[in-house]
Amino acid sequence: MGLVFVSHSAKIAEGLVELAAQMAPETALIAAGGTDDGRIGTSFDRVSAAIAEADAGHGVVVLCDLGSAILTAETALDFLDDEVRERVRIVDAPIVEGGVAAAVAAQAGDGLEAVVAAARSAAGGDVDAGEASAAGPGSTSADGANGPQRTVRLVNPSGLHARPAAELVKLASTFAEPVTVNGTDAKSLLAIMAMGLTKGAEVVIASADPAGGAAVDALAELVESGFGEV
Amino acid sequence: MGLDITWAVDWVRRSAETVAEHRTRLIALDREIGDGDHGENLDRGFQAVLPKLDDLAAGSTPGDVLKLVATTLISTVGGAAGPLYGTAYLKGAMAAGSATSLDGPAIAAVLTAARDGIVARGKAESGDKTMVDAWTPAVEAADAEAASGADARTVLEAAASAAEAGAEATEPLVARKGRASYLGERSAGHRDPGAESSALLLRAAADAAVAAAGD
């Protein structure tokens, strides 16, 4: 699985590769920013070359910033062979949030459609917002009243950032039950990362579902294990 | 009388000329409601086509010329105009096919295919304050002339005049597509640069047809 970041700015595309590579070091992340002569804009040739570079036969997800980036990417798709085009998807999602979410999913070994879904999950935030209000800020105690809850301490140096956050979200997503970290949806990478929890922070892992005990235990053990950093 | 390769090449040269001449005006229009690069981008694109005209193989058709313009614009214009005009010329080339001469109905078919390509690529509708607002009246005028049996030159004249009126009519509109849509109500009172450049290109096509008829 490969990702292509199409931006009007070469710096944005390259910066996004740098950012996403933190969480997806083995995933093909290709920047296609700016015009051929380094101006602001998008380049058909750069986008076409990036898709070819990202394509290892398992699919390519293309994320774009403003209007003409999408038009250029769509035009590049028109010029692909049918067989290649079938496994290339342009996703209309916020390029940074969607790009990071897609990179994490790709790194986790997800298939094309799952990576597309991960990117889309970052769009608009309506899904996340709904889940967040259900779990709710400050609803930790309510969760605790109804379901299992454990309090652990972050022991790894980088805290719930980048790779550890991705690992936690990936593990949480394997459970059907809802699970929260300090009241925040543990299945939302962006929400987890946004908390900026660092080493030494106290973390309350809870589930509103009485059947969520296994999920809470698994996440608590992952946090206590130090994510392989200690 | 049909329009052949000589007309097509002349159209491209006149397009490059008119875009270069109106470059500053297009930049100014785009600066008012967009990112200010339309004139510069389009000028670069057409200037890049010019040297390639000399490399056209003997026996090339109008469709070959349109395809050359399409691929060059797509590769050299950095903004939205690249994919939009590129798609327009590409669809136009497909409609022209391998015909060596285009009569009135054939020209109308090329313009219709070009407009449909822009709509499919940009997903804009009439009234969104985009180049579609120049192209749709142009296609309607061209179709009407072609249906009444007009020749290619008359069809293009009707298209160019309708495109110019359409571009002017974008001034009071509020943009709903493209960069100008970020401005909302503030986009009203400014002419859309894409509609303006579309009108320039269609006028160049009509002028080239007049020149071809005078040969």
Chai-1 contact restraints between the chains, C-beta under 6 A:
chainA,res_idxA,chainB,res_idxB,connection_type,confidence,min_distance_angstrom,max_distance_angstrom,comment,restraint_id
A,T35,B,G78,contact,1.0,0.0,6.0,A-B,restraint_1
A,G41,B,G78,contact,1.0,0.0,6.0,A-B,restraint_2
A,G41,B,G79,contact,1.0,0.0,6.0,A-B,restraint_3
A,F44,B,I74,contact,1.0,0.0,6.0,A-B,restraint_4
A,F44,B,S75,contact,1.0,0.0,6.0,A-B,restraint_5
A,D45,B,S75,contact,1.0,0.0,6.0,A-B,restraint_6
A,G67,B,A80,contact,1.0,0.0,6.0,A-B,restraint_7
A,S68,B,G79,contact,1.0,0.0,6.0,A-B,restraint_8
A,S68,B,A80,contact,1.0,0.0,6.0,A-B,restraint_9
A,L71,B,A80,contact,1.0,0.0,6.0,A-B,restraint_10
A,L71,B,P83,contact,1.0,0.0,6.0,A-B,restraint_11
A,L71,B,R121,contact,1.0,0.0,6.0,A-B,restraint_12
A,T72,B,P83,contact,1.0,0.0,6.0,A-B,restraint_13
A,T75,B,I74,contact,1.0,0.0,6.0,A-B,restraint_14
A,T75,B,P83,contact,1.0,0.0,6.0,A-B,restraint_15
